[in-house]
Amino acid sequence: MQKIANYINGALVEPVSKQYIDNYNPSTGSVYSLCPDSDERDVELAYQAAEAAFESWSNTPSEKRSRIMVHISELLERDIDKFAMAETIDQGKPLWLSKNGEMPRAISNIRFFGTAIEHFASEAHPMGNHAINYTLRTPIGVVGCISPWNLPLYLFTWKIAPAIAAGNCVVAKPSEITPYTAYLLSEICIEAGLPPGVLNIVHGLGPKVGSALTVHPKIKAISFTGGTKTGAEIARVAAPMFKKLSLELGGKNPNIIFADCDFDKMLNETVRSSFLNQGEICLCGSRIFVERSIYDKFKAEFVNKVKTELVVGNPLDAKTKTGAIVSKMHFDKVLNYIELAKLEGGVILCGGHAVKPEGECANGWYIAPTIIEGLSYDCRTNQEEIFGPLVTITPFDTEEEALMMANSTEYGLASTIWTENLTRAHKMAAEIKAGIVWVNCWLLRDLRTPFGGVKSSGVGREGGLEALRFFTEAKNVCVKL
Ligand code: NDP
């Protein structure tokens, strides 16, 4: 059985405990590799390596850091097929999605921040001819990056790339549920000549490795993407230590559809925004609000499209649109929410059950894309994050009602508005409580834009200069002339 290794001080090493955790292929429900069951001893070794590398890396000219990072992105591009296959086996998403969506984005993340650092400038504030202020932006030191299982390499690189580009050294923990592509990335970092200790990857469980990172007194910043509950725990521990924190947390995103939208465009995108990656994207629109005059037409065509187009099955099959749910635990959680929705009075319009493909995938974890109507906006199904192939549809009569329902959850990550009325689009965009608003599109991303949520969806912003600012300390120098 393939054993995944930690990446510490430039070498692939086994965990101190020599213990491993079973790593499942969700499409077959079987164990296919072993993930290190690391603990605080491995985190300490990784910290020591990062600390030792910091002096040199932080003083390496940004042009040289950039060259190494661009080289890493080129090697990833060379190996894109291998990485895409690994991600699909580890996570359950369709292979075409790994190859055309996730891997290109992971490559872009590294290239984007690897080149952005060459253009990263800091401010000067002259005070007439009395004095001049200038801002020095220096790397923080050793930082921790913790990422989830839904877009494993995409979100992992989204954190480590700006951290390293800005001159920090990193101790990173991918999700123990999907560790494989981070492991392959460590091989690429070695090949690309990334100096030992600049990036260290410690695999293992959140409560052991993640929390060891969070409580480590010398790790000065934590960039975390994951669930709101875990984010709250990290904040509870790290805030009194005055660590810098970037928390990208859960969502329950509204998708608001007005009668004057471009219906066909909206329908195609709404199928995607509801069910792409089995609905396991923090940006998926799981609460769909539809203006009453087109509700019946929308319902009929949406249900029909989902039923006929979203083939569920083996992620390696090119016909598959909906792959496997990432783990047995998550599979059970989503099915439990379907039962809850029924108890709350929801009517299942399609899906609502597990799917058992024939052959080698018979024991995998599959759920049919599920559409539910008839629920109140404030029931648990419509308020709690489910993070699977399940959406609800609800009619509305006025803009005010749509806004009220959209803003009714504790979350505020992303939102989508479909309308051809420009004034209404701008008005709604201003009033929705979310960090991201898409108008007549979904998941259209420019890596320079600020990314993050409000309310229980997080604190801080990633993306573009925001990420480089997070991973640097600003110091004002005031010189009297
Ligand atoms: P979790 O919060 O369970 O885990 C995220 C990461 O934190 C994992 O690596 C996990 O390790 C680790 N972890 C768990 N417990 C601790 C702890 N006590 N201290 C430190 N680290 C810990 O999230 P999921 O992996 O289940 O991911 C799904 C969630 O991520 C959803 O809520 C989703 O909305 C959110 N998300 C948010 C995004 C955003 O940009 N806002 C983007 C993508 C997802 P382990 O795997 O071992 O538990």
Boltz pocket constraint, residues with backbone or C-beta under 6 A from the ligand:
constraints:
  - pocket:
      binder: B
      contacts: [[A, 146], [A, 147], [A, 148], [A, 149], [A, 150], [A, 155], [A, 173], [A, 174], [A, 175], [A, 176], [A, 177], [A, 204], [A, 205], [A, 206], [A, 207], [A, 209], [A, 210], [A, 211], [A, 214], [A, 225], [A, 226], [A, 227], [A, 228], [A, 229], [A, 230], [A, 231], [A, 233], [A, 234], [A, 248], [A, 249], [A, 250], [A, 251], [A, 281], [A, 282], [A, 385], [A, 387], [A, 413], [A, 453], [A, 457], [A, 458]]
      max_distance: 6.0
